[in-house]
Amino acid sequence: MSHLRAIPGTGDEPPRQPSRSGTATTVRVEAPGKVNLFLSCGAPGADGYHPLTTVFQAVRLIETVTARRQARDAHGAITLTLEEGPAVPTDERNLAVRAARLLAEATGVTEGVDLLLRKRVPVAGGMAGGSADAAAALLACNTLWGTGLEATELIELAARLGADVPFPLVGATALGQGRGDRLSPLMTRGTYQWVFALQNRGLSTPKVFRRFDELAAGRGAAPATEPVPERMTAALRAGDTAALAAALHNDLAPAALSLRPELARVIALAQDAGALRAIISGSGPTVAALVPDAATAQAVAQALDHSGACAGVLRADAPVAGARVVG
């Protein structure tokens, strides 16, 4: 049975609250960003959400959330401060703040928490940086407050925050279905090298999906989700980077490219410099280039950096573990 208290509007029955035994004063959690190796989108349902079939891979671009216990007179406030990284909202618009509040409401916690956030994942870049922050905040506060929720229960809460939030808790490589929040681990062998080309301006995920719908309407056929091809799962099982590159796919790429056509040049530059394949990451605008080795990663990164076509370049290996408490 779940230990979660009913959240207003969900219709859940309130089971018993978990025992609390938290004694820590500070808990630090790291959670990874992601790249979509495969993303197939269907037509939106009555709820407005697009059904997805996707393959997530966690990359070594790590968000860090530190949760600190407050003084007794803090009146249950949830605060967020940025340690390093790009500027993002620090109020209720931030998923980490909303995650801490949701956990408190779900478990009956009345004390607050001070959150410190260090960002490494590009903001609004299609790599789930905000979702990683939320996942890290859930795990950090669960540990700090001693609320004792198990991994499956944290994943349940994560799904209420957003479709991409459960995956950073799981990490590695996983199949996502439904809205992308129903996860199943995928067997993966080896390590993959990625180069990410960043842009100064983000892309709104809802705007990309609206454009996706417009393009589908122009074709006169309702899109449907496709299953992950066997050639991709076979490539992952074998650790075959070249075969994986050939199987990379993103249904949202045409929509992102129609909104930001200059990204086509970034893709071409990466592939001309030696990338096996370059694709739009998620809803964009980050371009993810899969390369065969570290030497090629350096060459691709330098070519992109010197091209003037992107705002910055990051290199990362994958897959990596999901959210975890660190020392």
QUISULQUI-V138200 format. One record per residue. N is the residue number from 1. RES is the residue in three letters. PSI is psi in whole degrees, 0 to 359 (none if undefined). Layout:
BEGIN
n: <N	N>
res: <RES	RES>
psi: <PSI	PSI>
END
This chain:
BEGIN
n: <1	2	3	4	5	6	7	8	9	10	11	12	13	14	15	16	17	18	19	20	21	22	23	24	25	26	27	28	29	30	31	32	33	34	35	36	37	38	39	40	41	42	43	44	45	46	47	48	49	50	51	52	53	54	55	56	57	58	59	60	61	62	63	64	65	66	67	68	69	70	71	72	73	74	75	76	77	78	79	80	81	82	83	84	85	86	87	88	89	90	91	92	93	94	95	96	97	98	99	100	101	102	103	104	105	106	107	108	109	110	111	112	113	114	115	116	117	118	119	120	121	122	123	124	125	126	127	128	129	130	131	132	133	134	135	136	137	138	139	140	141	142	143	144	145	146	147	148	149	150	151	152	153	154	155	156	157	158	159	160	161	162	163	164	165	166	167	168	169	170	171	172	173	174	175	176	177	178	179	180	181	182	183	184	185	186	187	188	189	190	191	192	193	194	195	196	197	198	199	200	201	202	203	204	205	206	207	208	209	210	211	212	213	214	215	216	217	218	219	220	221	222	223	224	225	226	227	228	229	230	231	232	233	234	235	236	237	238	239	240	241	242	243	244	245	246	247	248	249	250	251	252	253	254	255	256	257	258	259	260	261	262	263	264	265	266	267	268	269	270	271	272	273	274	275	276	277	278	279	280	281	282	283	284	285	286	287	288	289	290	291	292	293	294	295	296	297	298	299	300	301	302	303	304	305	306	307	308	309	310	311	312	313	314	315	316	317	318	319	320	321	322	323	324	325	326	327>
res: <MET	SER	HIS	LEU	ARG	ALA	ILE	PRO	GLY	THR	GLY	ASP	GLU	PRO	PRO	ARG	GLN	PRO	SER	ARG	SER	GLY	THR	ALA	THR	THR	VAL	ARG	VAL	GLU	ALA	PRO	GLY	LYS	VAL	ASN	LEU	PHE	LEU	SER	CYS	GLY	ALA	PRO	GLY	ALA	ASP	GLY	TYR	HIS	PRO	LEU	THR	THR	VAL	PHE	GLN	ALA	VAL	ARG	LEU	ILE	GLU	THR	VAL	THR	ALA	ARG	ARG	GLN	ALA	ARG	ASP	ALA	HIS	GLY	ALA	ILE	THR	LEU	THR	LEU	GLU	GLU	GLY	PRO	ALA	VAL	PRO	THR	ASP	GLU	ARG	ASN	LEU	ALA	VAL	ARG	ALA	ALA	ARG	LEU	LEU	ALA	GLU	ALA	THR	GLY	VAL	THR	GLU	GLY	VAL	ASP	LEU	LEU	LEU	ARG	LYS	ARG	VAL	PRO	VAL	ALA	GLY	GLY	MET	ALA	GLY	GLY	SER	ALA	ASP	ALA	ALA	ALA	ALA	LEU	LEU	ALA	CYS	ASN	THR	LEU	TRP	GLY	THR	GLY	LEU	GLU	ALA	THR	GLU	LEU	ILE	GLU	LEU	ALA	ALA	ARG	LEU	GLY	ALA	ASP	VAL	PRO	PHE	PRO	LEU	VAL	GLY	ALA	THR	ALA	LEU	GLY	GLN	GLY	ARG	GLY	ASP	ARG	LEU	SER	PRO	LEU	MET	THR	ARG	GLY	THR	TYR	GLN	TRP	VAL	PHE	ALA	LEU	GLN	ASN	ARG	GLY	LEU	SER	THR	PRO	LYS	VAL	PHE	ARG	ARG	PHE	ASP	GLU	LEU	ALA	ALA	GLY	ARG	GLY	ALA	ALA	PRO	ALA	THR	GLU	PRO	VAL	PRO	GLU	ARG	MET	THR	ALA	ALA	LEU	ARG	ALA	GLY	ASP	THR	ALA	ALA	LEU	ALA	ALA	ALA	LEU	HIS	ASN	ASP	LEU	ALA	PRO	ALA	ALA	LEU	SER	LEU	ARG	PRO	GLU	LEU	ALA	ARG	VAL	ILE	ALA	LEU	ALA	GLN	ASP	ALA	GLY	ALA	LEU	ARG	ALA	ILE	ILE	SER	GLY	SER	GLY	PRO	THR	VAL	ALA	ALA	LEU	VAL	PRO	ASP	ALA	ALA	THR	ALA	GLN	ALA	VAL	ALA	GLN	ALA	LEU	ASP	HIS	SER	GLY	ALA	CYS	ALA	GLY	VAL	LEU	ARG	ALA	ASP	ALA	PRO	VAL	ALA	GLY	ALA	ARG	VAL	VAL	GLY>
psi: <141	146	3	134	149	136	132	131	354	336	4	147	138	108	183	151	150	153	152	134	20	129	351	151	338	134	129	132	138	140	143	156	181	162	143	115	329	135	113	131	139	180	147	144	190	333	358	353	145	128	141	149	121	158	115	145	128	131	157	56	108	128	140	126	125	125	129	134	140	165	157	338	20	353	33	19	146	116	154	131	142	128	307	164	183	156	132	161	146	12	205	348	342	131	330	319	314	326	314	318	319	317	317	315	321	336	1	17	134	347	159	195	145	120	137	125	129	121	140	342	136	140	134	39	7	23	13	38	315	324	322	322	316	316	317	320	320	310	319	315	325	321	315	314	349	34	344	21	141	169	318	326	323	322	322	315	318	320	333	337	332	155	330	353	324	324	317	338	328	312	196	229	132	150	130	133	177	240	6	358	352	108	142	128	147	138	129	136	143	183	142	141	129	147	130	124	122	160	154	326	131	177	131	124	314	323	321	318	323	319	322	315	320	317	321	318	324	332	347	20	134	129	151	149	143	148	156	128	147	328	332	312	325	319	319	318	326	347	32	99	318	318	324	317	319	336	354	139	143	109	336	351	313	323	314	319	328	329	328	74	339	344	338	324	321	317	314	318	316	317	324	331	356	356	140	325	145	136	164	133	115	234	4	180	3	136	128	122	121	126	159	334	175	324	317	324	318	317	317	317	318	318	317	319	324	351	336	6	355	162	343	168	137	146	143	150	166	160	161	169	162	190	137	149	132	166	none>
END
